[in-house]
Amino acid sequence: MREFGYQRALDVSGAVALLDADPDARFLGGGTNLVDLMKTGVERPTRLVDVRELPLDRIEPTDAGGLRIGATVTNSDLAAHPEVRRRYPALTQAVLAAASGQLRNMATVGGNLLQRTRCGYFADVTQPCNKRAPGSGCPAIEGEHHNHAVLGASEHCVATHPSDMAVALTAFDAVVSYETADGPRELPLAELYLPVGDTPHRETALPPGSLITGVTLPPTPTAANSRYRKVRERASYAFAIGSIAAALDVQDGLVRDVRLAFGAVASRPWRAREAERVLTGAPADAEAFAAAAVAELAAAEPLLHNGYKVILMRNLVVAVLTELAEEAAR
């Protein structure tokens, strides 16, 4: 690891000013992803700006009836918050499925949203990677890709986004607040992550030097009947090979409202808009759930060794929505 500077930010505007003056600096929250990448040489910041002590560690109700989650709230505190557990249970489940207790105690909400892919080629600086070194190639396409993207990828990158939390937040139409040198701004989480296209190194729509200050969950009554289901290759702490955040509102046997987002299948959390469209007004049964999943996954373009994800996600949609429909009927 090469030498770097360290400075603790005293306020939000001061933190942003430090990065504005030094584009090679990085914000440091819990460090659970950034420090690992520094050890491997993927990230080589000149300075770390510690934002952990900024007053962004609260979860508060909004005037509209939603919740605002500060960027430095730890994953553990988010999962344990009574209003999150009651009103957005899929979010609590996603966070608890995401990592070990030690990591959840350190990791922050803002850092979780900005964590980098866990693709092995990205993490190995001896390998080419368009996300790390634009124009160098994507060896995963012909190499090890069993856990890579089947939706929204391109010839330039087939990596997946690793966050569980972001999948649930995407399903609930969360909005990201951030600070720039020009002042505060907001962005729907669905627009935070950029499509891969031919620029996979550009991962988010945030302007350079921006600091995420919080995430707002709108009031979403359907979210109270929600679930996050994660499939992984071992029962202990591991990244998903496929996951789903789902919420369902059923009236008189028909789907009145449904929210679906997929994880570990694309470079960003995948909002299943086509499946939602097909299901709205349809019978709340396994046949309709399967048809909606097929409609969403029609756009999938699996590689040689990850086609199983299409079947996996179809089965997840049916299983989780069936469970939610049964709960709604009680």
C-alpha positions in Angstrom: 0.0 0.0 0.0 1.4 3.4 -0.9 1.4 6.3 1.4 -1.8 8.5 1.7 -3.0 11.4 3.8 -5.8 11.3 6.3 -8.1 14.1 7.4 -11.3 14.1 9.4 -14.1 16.2 8.0 -15.7 18.7 10.4 -18.9 19.4 8.4 -20.5 18.3 5.1 -19.4 21.4 3.1 -15.9 21.0 4.4 -15.8 17.4 3.3 -16.9 18.2 -0.2 -14.4 21.1 -0.4 -11.6 18.7 0.5 -12.4 16.4 -2.4 -13.0 19.4 -4.7 -9.4 20.5 -4.0 -8.0 17.0 -4.4 -9.8 14.8 -7.0 -7.7 11.8 -6.1 -8.9 11.8 -2.5 -11.7 9.5 -1.3 -14.4 9.7 1.4 -14.0 7.1 4.2 -16.9 5.8 6.1 -16.7 2.3 7.5 -13.9 1.4 5.1 -15.2 -2.2 4.6 -14.8 -2.0 0.8 -12.5 0.9 0.2 -9.7 -0.3 2.4 -9.8 -3.8 0.8 -9.4 -2.2 -2.6 -6.5 -0.1 -1.4 -4.8 -3.2 -0.2 -5.1 -4.8 -3.6 -4.1 -1.6 -5.5 -7.4 -1.1 -7.2 -7.9 2.1 -5.3 -4.9 4.4 -4.8 -6.2 7.6 -3.1 -3.9 10.4 -2.2 -6.0 11.2 0.9 -8.8 9.7 2.9 -11.4 12.2 4.1 -13.1 10.6 7.1 -16.8 11.4 7.2 -17.9 9.0 9.9 -18.2 11.8 12.5 -20.5 14.0 10.4 -24.1 14.4 11.8 -25.6 12.0 9.3 -26.2 9.1 11.6 -29.9 9.4 12.3 -33.1 7.7 11.0 -36.0 10.2 11.1 -39.6 10.4 9.8 -40.2 12.8 6.9 -43.1 15.3 6.7 -44.5 13.2 3.8 -44.7 10.1 6.1 -41.6 8.3 4.9 -38.2 7.8 6.5 -34.9 9.6 6.0 -31.8 7.5 6.6 -28.5 9.3 7.2 -25.5 8.2 5.1 -23.4 7.3 8.1 -26.1 5.1 9.7 -24.5 1.7 10.2 -26.0 -1.3 8.5 -26.6 -2.8 12.0 -28.5 0.2 13.2 -30.6 0.4 10.0 -31.6 -3.3 10.2 -32.5 -2.9 13.9 -34.6 0.3 13.6 -38.2 -0.5 14.7 -39.8 1.6 11.9 -37.7 0.0 9.2 -38.6 -3.4 10.6 -42.3 -2.6 10.7 -42.8 -0.6 7.5 -40.0 -1.9 5.2 -39.3 -5.5 6.4 -37.6 -6.4 3.1 -34.9 -3.7 3.8 -34.1 -5.2 7.2 -33.9 -8.7 5.7 -31.6 -7.5 2.9 -29.2 -5.8 5.3 -29.1 -8.9 7.7 -28.4 -11.1 4.7 -25.6 -8.9 3.4 -22.6 -9.5 5.6 -21.3 -10.7 9.0 -22.2 -8.9 12.1 -18.8 -7.3 12.4 -19.0 -5.8 8.9 -22.6 -4.5 9.5 -21.3 -2.8 12.6 -18.8 -0.8 10.6 -20.4 -0.5 7.1 -22.5 2.7 6.4 -25.5 3.2 4.2 -23.7 5.6 1.9 -20.7 3.3 1.5 -22.9 0.3 0.9 -24.6 2.1 -2.1 -21.2 3.0 -3.6 -19.4 -0.3 -3.1 -17.6 -1.7 -6.1 -18.2 -5.0 -7.9 -16.8 -8.2 -6.5 -15.7 -9.5 -9.9 -12.4 -11.3 -9.5 -10.9 -9.7 -12.6 -11.7 -6.2 -11.3 -10.0 -7.0 -8.0 -6.9 -8.4 -9.6 -4.7 -5.6 -10.9 -2.7 -8.1 -13.0 -5.7 -8.8 -15.1 -7.4 -6.5 -17.7 -10.7 -5.0 -16.7 -12.6 -2.3 -18.5 -14.1 -1.1 -15.3 -10.7 -0.6 -13.7 -8.7 0.2 -16.8 -11.0 1.4 -19.7 -10.2 -0.2 -23.0 -8.2 -3.1 -21.6 -11.0 -5.7 -22.1 -13.4 -7.9 -20.1 -11.8 -11.4 -19.6 -14.9 -12.5 -17.6 -16.9 -12.9 -20.9 -14.7 -15.8 -21.9 -13.4 -16.7 -18.5 -15.0 -17.2 -15.0 -18.4 -15.7 -15.1 -20.9 -18.1 -13.4 -21.9 -15.3 -11.1 -22.0 -12.5 -13.6 -24.7 -10.5 -15.2 -27.6 -11.8 -17.4 -29.4 -8.5 -17.7 -28.2 -5.1 -18.9 -24.6 -6.1 -19.6 -22.5 -5.3 -22.6 -19.5 -6.5 -24.5 -17.4 -4.2 -22.3 -18.5 -5.5 -18.8 -20.6 -8.3 -17.4 -19.9 -7.6 -13.7 -22.7 -7.4 -11.1 -23.4 -4.9 -8.4 -22.9 -6.6 -5.0 -25.3 -4.6 -2.7 -28.3 -6.3 -1.1 -29.4 -3.1 0.6 -29.6 -1.3 -2.7 -32.0 -3.9 -4.1 -34.6 -3.3 -1.4 -34.2 0.4 -1.7 -34.7 0.2 -5.4 -38.0 -1.7 -5.0 -39.2 1.0 -2.6 -38.4 4.0 -4.9 -35.8 5.5 -2.6 -34.3 8.9 -3.3 -30.6 9.6 -2.7 -29.5 13.0 -1.3 -26.0 14.2 -1.9 -23.9 17.3 -1.5 -21.7 18.9 -4.2 -19.6 22.0 -4.3 -22.7 23.8 -5.7 -25.0 22.7 -2.9 -27.4 19.8 -2.0 -29.1 17.7 -4.7 -31.3 14.7 -5.0 -31.5 11.7 -7.3 -33.9 8.7 -7.5 -31.9 5.6 -6.6 -33.2 4.1 -9.8 -31.1 6.7 -11.7 -28.0 6.6 -9.5 -26.4 3.7 -11.3 -25.5 4.2 -14.9 -26.0 1.5 -17.6 -22.9 -0.3 -18.5 -22.8 0.6 -22.2 -19.3 1.2 -23.4 -18.2 3.1 -20.3 -18.3 0.6 -17.4 -15.8 2.7 -15.4 -18.5 5.4 -15.0 -20.6 3.6 -12.4 -22.9 6.4 -11.0 -24.5 9.6 -12.1 -23.0 11.5 -9.1 -20.8 14.4 -10.1 -17.1 13.9 -9.1 -16.5 14.7 -5.5 -20.1 14.3 -4.4 -20.9 13.1 -0.9 -24.0 11.0 -0.3 -25.8 12.5 2.8 -28.8 10.3 3.1 -31.5 8.2 1.5 -35.2 8.9 1.7 -37.9 6.2 1.6 -41.3 7.5 0.5 -44.4 6.3 2.3 -45.2 3.0 0.6 -48.0 1.0 2.4 -47.3 -2.0 0.1 -43.8 -2.3 1.6 -45.2 -3.5 4.9 -45.9 -6.8 3.1 -42.5 -7.3 1.7 -39.7 -9.8 1.7 -36.1 -10.1 0.6 -34.8 -13.5 -0.5 -31.2 -14.2 -1.2 -29.6 -17.2 -2.8 -25.9 -17.8 -2.2 -23.5 -20.6 -2.7 -23.1 -21.2 1.1 -25.2 -20.6 4.1 -22.7 -18.3 5.8 -21.7 -14.8 4.7 -21.5 -14.7 0.9 -22.5 -12.5 -2.0 -25.7 -13.4 -3.8 -25.9 -15.4 -7.0 -29.5 -14.1 -7.2 -31.8 -12.2 -5.0 -35.2 -10.5 -5.0 -36.9 -7.7 -3.0 -40.7 -8.0 -3.4 -43.7 -6.3 -2.0 -47.3 -7.2 -2.8 -50.8 -5.8 -2.2 -53.7 -8.1 -3.0 -57.4 -7.2 -3.0 -60.2 -9.6 -3.9 -57.6 -12.1 -5.3 -56.1 -9.6 -7.7 -52.7 -7.8 -7.5 -53.4 -4.1 -6.7 -49.8 -3.1 -6.3 -46.5 -4.9 -6.6 -42.8 -3.9 -6.3 -40.0 -6.1 -7.6 -36.3 -5.6 -7.8 -33.6 -8.2 -8.6 -30.0 -8.4 -7.3 -26.8 -10.1 -8.6 -28.1 -10.2 -12.2 -26.9 -6.9 -13.5 -24.4 -4.1 -13.0 -27.0 -2.3 -10.9 -30.1 -3.3 -8.8 -32.6 -4.3 -11.5 -36.1 -2.9 -11.1 -38.5 -5.4 -12.7 -40.8 -2.9 -14.3 -42.1 -5.3 -17.0 -43.0 -7.9 -14.4 -44.8 -5.3 -12.3 -46.7 -4.2 -15.4 -47.8 -7.7 -16.3 -48.9 -8.5 -12.7 -50.9 -5.3 -11.9 -54.5 -6.3 -12.0 -53.7 -10.0 -12.6 -54.7 -12.9 -10.4 -52.4 -13.3 -7.4 -51.5 -16.9 -8.2 -48.4 -18.9 -9.2 -49.3 -19.0 -12.9 -49.5 -15.2 -13.1 -46.3 -14.8 -11.1 -44.5 -17.1 -13.5 -45.8 -15.3 -16.5 -44.6 -12.0 -15.1 -41.1 -13.4 -14.4 -40.8 -14.8 -17.9 -41.8 -11.4 -19.4 -39.1 -9.7 -17.3 -36.4 -12.2 -18.1 -37.1 -12.3 -21.8 -34.4 -9.6 -22.1 -31.8 -11.8 -20.4 -28.6 -12.6 -22.4 -26.8 -15.2 -20.3 -23.2 -16.3 -21.0 -22.0 -19.8 -21.3 -21.9 -20.7 -17.6 -24.6 -18.4 -16.0 -27.8 -19.3 -17.7 -29.0 -20.9 -14.5 -29.7 -17.4 -13.2 -32.6 -17.0 -15.5 -34.3 -20.2 -14.1 -33.3 -19.2 -10.5 -34.8 -15.7 -10.8 -38.0 -17.1 -12.3 -38.4 -19.5 -9.4 -37.6 -16.8 -6.9 -40.3 -14.6 -8.2 -42.9 -17.3 -8.0 -41.8 -18.5 -4.6 -41.6 -15.1 -2.9 -44.7 -13.7 -4.4 -46.7 -16.8 -3.5 -45.6 -16.5 0.1 -46.6 -12.8 0.2 -50.0 -13.6 -1.4 -50.6 -16.2 1.2 -49.8 -13.7 4.0 -52.0 -11.1 2.4 -54.9 -13.6 2.4 -54.7 -14.3 6.2 
